[in-house]
Amino acid sequence: MSRYLCPECGYIYDEARGDAYMGFAPGTDWADLPADFVCPDCAISYKEDFTVVDEALS
């Protein structure tokens, strides 16, 4: 599981934890978030702007 950082506000989406507020269950992969996903803290609307901060070890 990986974590993704919003470059605007520092919000981190953690695949292992999901985001209950946004309706994403624990274990929801970043790739499975909708294309129109927006940061819940600052509303940045481009998933490609988020950066990976931790990647799962294979």
RODO-2510 file (C-alpha; in nm, 4 decimals, decimal comma):
residues 58
     n   res          X          Y          Z
     1     m     0,0000     0,0000     0,0000
     2     s     0,1215     0,3488    -0,0838
     3     r     0,0593     0,7014     0,0404
     4     y     0,0046     1,0059    -0,1802
     5     l     0,0775     1,3677    -0,0848
     6     c    -0,1186     1,6716    -0,2011
     7     p     0,1357     1,9332    -0,3122
     8     e    -0,0917     2,2203    -0,2169
     9     c    -0,1880     2,1498     0,1450
    10     g    -0,0041     1,8392     0,2649
    11     y    -0,3059     1,6071     0,2840
    12     i    -0,1980     1,2446     0,2542
    13     y    -0,4153     0,9744     0,1027
    14     d    -0,3117     0,6436     0,2582
    15     e    -0,4324     0,3406     0,0603
    16     a    -0,4195     0,1223     0,3722
    17     r    -0,6496     0,3572     0,5660
    18     g    -0,8680     0,4863     0,2845
    19     d    -1,0695     0,7976     0,3656
    20     a    -1,3994     0,7371     0,5430
    21     y    -1,5032     1,1013     0,5055
    22     m    -1,4690     1,0752     0,1277
    23     g    -1,6281     0,7289     0,1225
    24     f    -1,3171     0,5246     0,0376
    25     a    -1,2801     0,2043     0,2371
    26     p    -0,9462     0,0941     0,3824
    27     g    -0,7457    -0,0809     0,1117
    28     t    -0,8778     0,1366    -0,1736
    29     d    -0,5942     0,1758    -0,4248
    30     w    -0,5078     0,5194    -0,5583
    31     a    -0,5767     0,3924    -0,9112
    32     d    -0,9309     0,3019    -0,8030
    33     l    -1,0185     0,6545    -0,6922
    34     p    -1,2407     0,8314    -0,9446
    35     a    -1,0775     1,0421    -1,2163
    36     d    -1,2508     1,3492    -1,0725
    37     f    -1,1096     1,2929    -0,7199
    38     v    -1,0388     1,6193    -0,5375
    39     c    -0,8333     1,6756    -0,2255
    40     p    -1,0767     1,6882     0,0682
    41     d    -0,8726     1,9619     0,2379
    42     c    -0,7961     2,2107    -0,0407
    43     a    -0,9949     2,0867    -0,3431
    44     i    -0,6962     2,0496    -0,5768
    45     s    -0,8485     1,8480    -0,8558
    46     y    -0,5659     1,6777    -1,0392
    47     k    -0,4697     1,3311    -0,9170
    48     e    -0,1503     1,3495    -1,1220
    49     d    -0,0315     1,6424    -0,9077
    50     f    -0,0152     1,4206    -0,5987
    51     t     0,3214     1,2595    -0,5315
    52     v     0,3959     0,9168    -0,3882
    53     v     0,5538     0,9498    -0,0437
    54     d     0,5718     0,5784     0,0405
    55     e     0,5565     0,2874    -0,1952
    56     a     0,4750    -0,0642    -0,0923
    57     l     0,7600    -0,3083    -0,1006
    58     s     0,7091    -0,5864    -0,3482
***
